[in-house]
Amino acid sequence: MDFNRKNIKVSQVCPGAVETEFSRVRFKGDEKRAAAVYDGFQPLNAGDIADMILYIVKAPAHVNISDVVILPAAQASATIFNRKQS
């Protein structure tokens, strides 16, 4: 999409593991299984994503942040996590 001539900036934010209610819904309310998704590492939270979006929105007019991939420090890819043993 080209919105450049209309002075509209488009940004894409791709978050990694974010602790939300998604895991509870995914496991049909099973809190134990939902919590286990985040065992051994600190996931992102909604505030982390909100802070990134605020940063994008507040960027100067001459700056266009088109893509952001934001992951927890322990997440290397969609399926690879450096989980600490408890």
MMTF fields as JSON, N, C-alpha, C and O atoms, coordinates in Angstrom:
{
  "mmtfVersion": "1.0.0",
  "mmtfProducer": "UNKNOWN",
  "numBonds": 343,
  "numAtoms": 344,
  "numGroups": 86,
  "numChains": 1,
  "numModels": 1,
  "chainsPerModel": [1],
  "groupsPerChain": [86],
  "chainIdList": ["A"],
  "bondAtomList": [4, 2, 8, 6, 12, 10, 16, 14, 20, 18, 24, 22, 28, 26, 32, 30, 36, 34, 40, 38, 44, 42, 48, 46, 52, 50, 56, 54, 60, 58, 64, 62, 68, 66, 72, 70, 76, 74, 80, 78, 84, 82, 88, 86, 92, 90, 96, 94, 100, 98, 104, 102, 108, 106, 112, 110, 116, 114, 120, 118, 124, 122, 128, 126, 132, 130, 136, 134, 140, 138, 144, 142, 148, 146, 152, 150, 156, 154, 160, 158, 164, 162, 168, 166, 172, 170, 176, 174, 180, 178, 184, 182, 188, 186, 192, 190, 196, 194, 200, 198, 204, 202, 208, 206, 212, 210, 216, 214, 220, 218, 224, 222, 228, 226, 232, 230, 236, 234, 240, 238, 244, 242, 248, 246, 252, 250, 256, 254, 260, 258, 264, 262, 268, 266, 272, 270, 276, 274, 280, 278, 284, 282, 288, 286, 292, 290, 296, 294, 300, 298, 304, 302, 308, 306, 312, 310, 316, 314, 320, 318, 324, 322, 328, 326, 332, 330, 336, 334, 340, 338],
  "bondOrderList": [1, 1, 1, 1, 1, 1, 1, 1, 1, 1, 1, 1, 1, 1, 1, 1, 1, 1, 1, 1, 1, 1, 1, 1, 1, 1, 1, 1, 1, 1, 1, 1, 1, 1, 1, 1, 1, 1, 1, 1, 1, 1, 1, 1, 1, 1, 1, 1, 1, 1, 1, 1, 1, 1, 1, 1, 1, 1, 1, 1, 1, 1, 1, 1, 1, 1, 1, 1, 1, 1, 1, 1, 1, 1, 1, 1, 1, 1, 1, 1, 1, 1, 1, 1, 1],
  "groupList": [{"groupName": "MET", "atomNameList": ["N", "CA", "C", "O"], "elementList": ["N", "C", "C", "O"], "formalChargeList": [0, 0, 0, 0], "bondAtomList": [1, 0, 2, 1, 3, 2], "bondOrderList": [1, 1, 2], "singleLetterCode": "M", "chemCompType": "L-PEPTIDE LINKING"}, {"groupName": "ASP", "atomNameList": ["N", "CA", "C", "O"], "elementList": ["N", "C", "C", "O"], "formalChargeList": [0, 0, 0, 0], "bondAtomList": [1, 0, 2, 1, 3, 2], "bondOrderList": [1, 1, 2], "singleLetterCode": "D", "chemCompType": "L-PEPTIDE LINKING"}, {"groupName": "PHE", "atomNameList": ["N", "CA", "C", "O"], "elementList": ["N", "C", "C", "O"], "formalChargeList": [0, 0, 0, 0], "bondAtomList": [1, 0, 2, 1, 3, 2], "bondOrderList": [1, 1, 2], "singleLetterCode": "F", "chemCompType": "L-PEPTIDE LINKING"}, {"groupName": "ASN", "atomNameList": ["N", "CA", "C", "O"], "elementList": ["N", "C", "C", "O"], "formalChargeList": [0, 0, 0, 0], "bondAtomList": [1, 0, 2, 1, 3, 2], "bondOrderList": [1, 1, 2], "singleLetterCode": "N", "chemCompType": "L-PEPTIDE LINKING"}, {"groupName": "ARG", "atomNameList": ["N", "CA", "C", "O"], "elementList": ["N", "C", "C", "O"], "formalChargeList": [0, 0, 0, 0], "bondAtomList": [1, 0, 2, 1, 3, 2], "bondOrderList": [1, 1, 2], "singleLetterCode": "R", "chemCompType": "L-PEPTIDE LINKING"}, {"groupName": "LYS", "atomNameList": ["N", "CA", "C", "O"], "elementList": ["N", "C", "C", "O"], "formalChargeList": [0, 0, 0, 0], "bondAtomList": [1, 0, 2, 1, 3, 2], "bondOrderList": [1, 1, 2], "singleLetterCode": "K", "chemCompType": "L-PEPTIDE LINKING"}, {"groupName": "ILE", "atomNameList": ["N", "CA", "C", "O"], "elementList": ["N", "C", "C", "O"], "formalChargeList": [0, 0, 0, 0], "bondAtomList": [1, 0, 2, 1, 3, 2], "bondOrderList": [1, 1, 2], "singleLetterCode": "I", "chemCompType": "L-PEPTIDE LINKING"}, {"groupName": "VAL", "atomNameList": ["N", "CA", "C", "O"], "elementList": ["N", "C", "C", "O"], "formalChargeList": [0, 0, 0, 0], "bondAtomList": [1, 0, 2, 1, 3, 2], "bondOrderList": [1, 1, 2], "singleLetterCode": "V", "chemCompType": "L-PEPTIDE LINKING"}, {"groupName": "SER", "atomNameList": ["N", "CA", "C", "O"], "elementList": ["N", "C", "C", "O"], "formalChargeList": [0, 0, 0, 0], "bondAtomList": [1, 0, 2, 1, 3, 2], "bondOrderList": [1, 1, 2], "singleLetterCode": "S", "chemCompType": "L-PEPTIDE LINKING"}, {"groupName": "GLN", "atomNameList": ["N", "CA", "C", "O"], "elementList": ["N", "C", "C", "O"], "formalChargeList": [0, 0, 0, 0], "bondAtomList": [1, 0, 2, 1, 3, 2], "bondOrderList": [1, 1, 2], "singleLetterCode": "Q", "chemCompType": "L-PEPTIDE LINKING"}, {"groupName": "CYS", "atomNameList": ["N", "CA", "C", "O"], "elementList": ["N", "C", "C", "O"], "formalChargeList": [0, 0, 0, 0], "bondAtomList": [1, 0, 2, 1, 3, 2], "bondOrderList": [1, 1, 2], "singleLetterCode": "C", "chemCompType": "L-PEPTIDE LINKING"}, {"groupName": "PRO", "atomNameList": ["N", "CA", "C", "O"], "elementList": ["N", "C", "C", "O"], "formalChargeList": [0, 0, 0, 0], "bondAtomList": [1, 0, 2, 1, 3, 2], "bondOrderList": [1, 1, 2], "singleLetterCode": "P", "chemCompType": "L-PEPTIDE LINKING"}, {"groupName": "GLY", "atomNameList": ["N", "CA", "C", "O"], "elementList": ["N", "C", "C", "O"], "formalChargeList": [0, 0, 0, 0], "bondAtomList": [1, 0, 2, 1, 3, 2], "bondOrderList": [1, 1, 2], "singleLetterCode": "G", "chemCompType": "PEPTIDE LINKING"}, {"groupName": "ALA", "atomNameList": ["N", "CA", "C", "O"], "elementList": ["N", "C", "C", "O"], "formalChargeList": [0, 0, 0, 0], "bondAtomList": [1, 0, 2, 1, 3, 2], "bondOrderList": [1, 1, 2], "singleLetterCode": "A", "chemCompType": "L-PEPTIDE LINKING"}, {"groupName": "GLU", "atomNameList": ["N", "CA", "C", "O"], "elementList": ["N", "C", "C", "O"], "formalChargeList": [0, 0, 0, 0], "bondAtomList": [1, 0, 2, 1, 3, 2], "bondOrderList": [1, 1, 2], "singleLetterCode": "E", "chemCompType": "L-PEPTIDE LINKING"}, {"groupName": "THR", "atomNameList": ["N", "CA", "C", "O"], "elementList": ["N", "C", "C", "O"], "formalChargeList": [0, 0, 0, 0], "bondAtomList": [1, 0, 2, 1, 3, 2], "bondOrderList": [1, 1, 2], "singleLetterCode": "T", "chemCompType": "L-PEPTIDE LINKING"}, {"groupName": "TYR", "atomNameList": ["N", "CA", "C", "O"], "elementList": ["N", "C", "C", "O"], "formalChargeList": [0, 0, 0, 0], "bondAtomList": [1, 0, 2, 1, 3, 2], "bondOrderList": [1, 1, 2], "singleLetterCode": "Y", "chemCompType": "L-PEPTIDE LINKING"}, {"groupName": "LEU", "atomNameList": ["N", "CA", "C", "O"], "elementList": ["N", "C", "C", "O"], "formalChargeList": [0, 0, 0, 0], "bondAtomList": [1, 0, 2, 1, 3, 2], "bondOrderList": [1, 1, 2], "singleLetterCode": "L", "chemCompType": "L-PEPTIDE LINKING"}, {"groupName": "HIS", "atomNameList": ["N", "CA", "C", "O"], "elementList": ["N", "C", "C", "O"], "formalChargeList": [0, 0, 0, 0], "bondAtomList": [1, 0, 2, 1, 3, 2], "bondOrderList": [1, 1, 2], "singleLetterCode": "H", "chemCompType": "L-PEPTIDE LINKING"}],
  "groupTypeList": [0, 1, 2, 3, 4, 5, 3, 6, 5, 7, 8, 9, 7, 10, 11, 12, 13, 7, 14, 15, 14, 2, 8, 4, 7, 4, 2, 5, 12, 1, 14, 5, 4, 13, 13, 13, 7, 16, 1, 12, 2, 9, 11, 17, 3, 13, 12, 1, 6, 13, 1, 0, 6, 17, 16, 6, 7, 5, 13, 11, 13, 18, 7, 3, 6, 8, 1, 7, 7, 6, 17, 11, 13, 13, 9, 13, 8, 13, 15, 6, 2, 3, 4, 5, 9, 8],
  "groupIdList": [1, 2, 3, 4, 5, 6, 7, 8, 9, 10, 11, 12, 13, 14, 15, 16, 17, 18, 19, 20, 21, 22, 23, 24, 25, 26, 27, 28, 29, 30, 31, 32, 33, 34, 35, 36, 37, 38, 39, 40, 41, 42, 43, 44, 45, 46, 47, 48, 49, 50, 51, 52, 53, 54, 55, 56, 57, 58, 59, 60, 61, 62, 63, 64, 65, 66, 67, 68, 69, 70, 71, 72, 73, 74, 75, 76, 77, 78, 79, 80, 81, 82, 83, 84, 85, 86],
  "secStructList": [7, 7, 7, 4, 4, 4, 6, 7, 7, 7, 7, 3, 3, 3, 3, 7, 7, 5, 7, 1, 6, 2, 2, 2, 2, 2, 6, 6, 6, 7, 2, 2, 2, 2, 2, 2, 6, 6, 6, 6, 1, 7, 7, 5, 7, 2, 2, 2, 2, 2, 2, 2, 2, 2, 2, 2, 2, 6, 1, 7, 6, 6, 7, 7, 7, 7, 3, 3, 3, 3, 7, 7, 6, 6, 5, 1, 1, 1, 1, 7, 5, 7, 7, 7, 7, 7],
  "xCoordList": [0.838, 0.0, 0.882, 1.871, 0.514, 1.272, 0.39, -0.469, 0.631, -0.089, 0.829, 0.452, 2.018, 3.029, 2.537, 2.766, 1.883, 1.404, 0.322, 0.08, -0.322, -1.362, -0.816, -1.566, 0.509, 1.18, 0.63, 0.496, 0.317, -0.156, 0.941, 1.42, 1.332, 2.359, 1.679, 0.699, 2.203, 1.68, 2.793, 3.906, 2.485, 3.461, 2.88, 1.679, 3.753, 3.37, 4.153, 5.378, 3.433, 4.072, 3.836, 2.693, 4.925, 4.862, 5.401, 6.615, 4.522, 4.991, 5.268, 4.642, 6.224, 6.487, 5.539, 4.359, 6.056, 5.236, 4.811, 5.64, 3.507, 2.933, 1.95, 1.064, 2.11, 1.211, -0.133, -0.267, -1.12, -2.482, -3.454, -3.045, -4.732, -5.748, -5.804, -6.548, -5.043, -5.068, -4.794, -5.473, -3.806, -3.477, -4.618, -4.864, -5.314, -6.468, -7.572, -8.205, -7.797, -8.812, -8.366, -9.16, -7.105, -6.55, -6.737, -7.063, -6.524, -6.639, -7.972, -8.086, -8.968, -10.348, -10.473, -11.172, -9.786, -9.887, -8.97, -8.997, -8.16, -7.227, -6.06, -5.097, -6.175, -5.19, -3.782, -2.802, -3.682, -2.369, -1.655, -0.475, -2.363, -1.768, -1.448, -0.43, -2.328, -2.101, -0.844, -0.044, -0.664, 0.514, 1.79, 2.85, 1.696, 2.872, 3.48, 4.661, 2.681, 3.188, 4.361, 5.287, 4.313, 5.318, 6.337, 7.115, 6.342, 7.297, 8.733, 9.064, 9.569, 10.998, 11.491, 12.686, 10.596, 11.035, 10.011, 8.857, 10.451, 9.554, 9.0, 9.737, 7.696, 7.102, 6.916, 7.05, 6.614, 6.214, 4.846, 4.152, 4.463, 3.108, 2.473, 3.142, 1.2, 0.483, 1.117, 1.128, 1.644, 2.301, 3.526, 3.798, 4.274, 5.448, 5.04, 5.695, 3.955, 3.479, 2.928, 3.171, 2.189, 1.652, 2.776, 2.673, 3.854, 4.996, 5.605, 5.975, 5.707, 6.265, 5.365, 5.849, 4.068, 3.123, 3.184, 3.143, 3.282, 3.4, 4.671, 4.656, 5.763, 7.022, 6.839, 7.305, 6.158, 5.916, 5.068, 5.382, 3.999, 3.077, 3.751, 3.461, 4.651, 5.323, 6.569, 7.225, 6.89, 8.07, 7.911, 6.802, 9.009, 8.937, 8.334, 8.354, 7.81, 7.127, 8.019, 7.521, 9.32, 10.223, 10.644, 11.41, 10.146, 10.508, 9.308, 8.203, 9.537, 8.5, 9.032, 9.972, 8.442, 8.82, 7.849, 6.706, 8.306, 7.39, 7.193, 6.082, 8.243, 8.143, 8.871, 9.985, 8.218, 8.839, 8.568, 7.421, 9.626, 9.498, 9.965, 11.12, 9.086, 9.416, 9.219, 8.12, 10.308, 10.314, 10.817, 11.562, 10.414, 11.067, 12.545, 12.893, 13.392, 14.829, 15.119, 16.1, 14.287, 14.506, 13.954, 14.084, 13.353, 12.75, 13.609, 13.836, 14.09, 14.934, 14.121, 14.488, 13.026, 12.155, 10.768, 10.51, 9.887, 8.52, 8.46, 7.54, 9.429, 9.377, 10.582, 10.622, 11.556, 12.778, 12.846, 12.887, 12.858, 12.923, 14.081, 14.354, 14.752, 15.782, 15.106, 15.112, 14.531, 13.799, 14.759, 15.593, 14.629, 15.429, 14.757, 13.534, 15.556, 15.024, 14.707, 15.48, 13.573, 13.207, 13.617, 13.381],
  "yCoordList": [-1.182, 0.0, 1.243, 1.325, 2.176, 3.419, 4.574, 5.058, 4.996, 6.145, 7.352, 8.371, 7.234, 8.269, 9.624, 10.644, 9.642, 10.916, 11.555, 12.758, 10.769, 11.294, 11.585, 11.942, 11.428, 11.671, 10.774, 11.198, 9.531, 8.545, 7.51, 6.918, 7.3, 6.301, 5.014, 5.051, 3.887, 2.576, 1.806, 1.705, 1.263, 0.479, -0.883, -1.029, -1.873, -3.236, -3.617, -3.505, -4.07, -4.52, -6.019, -6.477, -6.78, -8.238, -8.675, -8.774, -8.936, -9.322, -10.813, -11.634, -11.136, -12.528, -12.95, -12.599, -13.699, -14.217, -13.082, -12.448, -12.843, -11.815, -12.504, -13.233, -12.271, -12.895, -12.173, -11.051, -12.842, -12.309, -13.439, -14.543, -13.155, -14.181, -15.199, -16.176, -14.998, -15.909, -17.35, -18.268, -17.557, -18.929, -19.568, -20.767, -18.78, -19.329, -19.739, -20.781, -18.923, -19.253, -20.475, -21.382, -20.496, -21.609, -22.942, -23.953, -22.929, -24.158, -24.241, -24.925, -23.549, -23.625, -23.434, -24.188, -22.416, -22.069, -22.834, -22.602, -23.739, -24.508, -23.597, -23.434, -23.006, -22.023, -22.609, -21.928, -23.865, -24.493, -24.634, -24.304, -25.116, -25.255, -23.895, -23.725, -22.93, -21.582, -20.969, -20.364, -21.116, -20.567, -21.264, -20.64, -22.549, -23.326, -22.816, -23.039, -22.139, -21.574, -20.636, -20.534, -19.956, -18.94, -19.419, -18.616, -20.716, -21.257, -21.057, -21.335, -20.577, -20.509, -19.269, -19.15, -18.343, -17.089, -16.002, -16.283, -14.774, -13.644, -13.175, -12.632, -13.383, -12.946, -11.428, -10.762, -10.913, -9.517, -9.365, -10.354, -8.132, -7.879, -6.813, -6.217, -6.585, -5.629, -4.244, -3.525, -3.869, -2.571, -2.435, -1.357, -3.53, -3.502, -3.171, -2.384, -3.784, -3.552, -2.128, -1.446, -1.692, -0.328, 0.703, 1.698, 0.469, 1.39, 1.474, 2.556, 0.334, 0.326, 1.105, 1.882, 0.894, 1.612, 3.113, 3.918, 3.488, 4.906, 5.504, 6.625, 4.752, 5.206, 5.458, 6.466, 4.537, 4.673, 5.913, 6.701, 6.073, 7.19, 8.538, 9.525, 8.567, 9.821, 10.11, 11.133, 9.239, 9.454, 10.76, 11.118, 11.463, 12.712, 12.482, 11.368, 13.535, 13.445, 12.881, 12.256, 13.09, 12.61, 11.148, 10.612, 10.507, 9.118, 8.212, 8.486, 7.13, 6.122, 4.782, 4.238, 4.258, 2.941, 1.949, 1.824, 1.252, 0.394, -0.971, -1.5, -1.554, -2.892, -2.957, -2.453, -3.591, -3.834, -5.282, -5.729, -6.009, -7.342, -7.194, -6.845, -7.452, -7.288, -8.628, -9.182, -9.132, -10.442, -10.302, -9.372, -11.22, -11.276, -11.625, -12.277, -11.204, -11.471, -12.966, -13.353, -13.803, -15.249, -15.93, -17.146, -15.185, -15.774, -15.48, -14.321, -16.542, -16.391, -16.398, -15.742, -17.136, -17.221, -17.632, -17.688, -17.916, -18.281, -19.518, -19.657, -20.413, -21.678, -21.931, -22.946, -21.044, -21.275, -20.291, -19.076, -20.857, -20.069, -20.565, -21.765, -19.658, -20.013, -20.035, -19.044, -21.177, -21.315, -21.693, -22.585, -21.005, -21.342, -22.491, -22.52, -23.428, -24.562, -24.105, -23.361, -24.549, -24.152, -25.179, -24.996],
  "zCoordList": [0.0, 0.0, 0.0, 0.729, -0.806, -0.87, -0.422, -1.16, 0.811, 1.352, 1.478, 2.057, 0.939, 1.083, 0.581, 1.23, -0.539, -1.104, -0.251, -0.35, 0.576, 1.46, 2.86, 3.768, 3.021, 4.301, 5.42, 6.568, 5.056, 6.03, 6.212, 5.245, 7.458, 7.759, 8.22, 8.964, 7.774, 8.154, 8.844, 8.326, 10.018, 10.778, 11.105, 11.334, 11.124, 11.497, 12.748, 12.782, 13.782, 15.019, 15.135, 15.162, 15.204, 15.282, 16.643, 16.82, 17.6, 18.93, 19.032, 18.361, 19.892, 20.23, 21.343, 21.33, 22.297, 23.394, 24.322, 24.974, 24.366, 25.232, 26.166, 25.72, 27.457, 28.431, 28.402, 28.89, 27.82, 27.724, 28.039, 28.399, 27.901, 28.134, 26.998, 27.092, 25.935, 24.792, 25.217, 24.756, 26.091, 26.502, 27.286, 27.155, 28.099, 28.83, 27.859, 28.033, 26.848, 25.842, 25.046, 24.794, 24.654, 23.874, 24.59, 23.969, 25.916, 26.707, 27.442, 28.459, 26.926, 27.403, 28.915, 29.59, 29.436, 30.847, 31.772, 32.98, 31.252, 32.088, 32.479, 31.729, 33.678, 34.145, 34.244, 33.94, 34.666, 34.839, 33.49, 33.371, 32.495, 31.16, 30.557, 29.886, 30.802, 30.278, 30.889, 30.175, 32.183, 32.869, 32.414, 32.355, 32.093, 31.686, 30.376, 30.11, 29.569, 28.314, 28.59, 27.786, 29.73, 30.058, 31.089, 31.604, 31.396, 32.374, 31.899, 30.746, 32.795, 32.533, 31.811, 31.54, 31.493, 30.876, 31.176, 31.5, 31.063, 31.29, 29.951, 29.129, 29.727, 28.468, 28.455, 29.482, 27.305, 27.21, 27.858, 28.096, 28.141, 28.623, 27.732, 26.887, 27.927, 27.08, 27.134, 26.135, 28.296, 28.436, 27.554, 27.026, 27.389, 26.505, 25.07, 24.387, 24.634, 23.267, 23.139, 22.143, 24.154, 24.144, 24.09, 23.371, 24.851, 24.828, 23.43, 22.975, 22.751, 21.398, 20.44, 19.616, 20.552, 19.686, 19.961, 19.031, 21.226, 21.572, 20.966, 20.459, 21.023, 20.421, 18.922, 18.391, 18.255, 16.812, 16.528, 15.637, 17.292, 17.074, 17.331, 16.656, 18.31, 18.665, 17.816, 18.014, 16.896, 16.05, 15.27, 14.872, 15.056, 14.29, 12.901, 12.377, 12.33, 11.032, 9.932, 8.996, 10.031, 8.974, 9.171, 8.371, 10.228, 10.54, 10.29, 10.757, 9.55, 9.336, 9.814, 9.233, 10.854, 11.378, 10.753, 11.194, 9.735, 8.983, 9.622, 9.604, 10.185, 10.773, 12.104, 12.247, 13.081, 14.382, 14.762, 14.761, 15.085, 15.675, 17.108, 17.349, 18.064, 19.472, 20.18, 20.203, 20.756, 21.409, 22.84, 23.147, 23.718, 25.02, 24.811, 23.827, 25.709, 25.572, 25.452, 24.818, 26.046, 26.031, 24.776, 24.637, 23.876, 22.679, 21.463, 21.118, 20.811, 19.624, 18.333, 17.358, 18.33, 17.154, 17.634, 18.837, 16.695, 17.071, 17.96, 18.766, 17.82, 18.57, 19.464, 20.159, 19.465, 20.251, 21.412, 21.22, 22.641, 23.866, 24.716, 24.762, 25.379, 26.352, 27.723, 28.454, 28.05, 29.318, 30.436, 30.283, 31.555, 32.736, 33.471, 33.612, 33.935, 34.695, 36.115, 36.72, 36.642, 38.012, 39.027, 40.221]
}
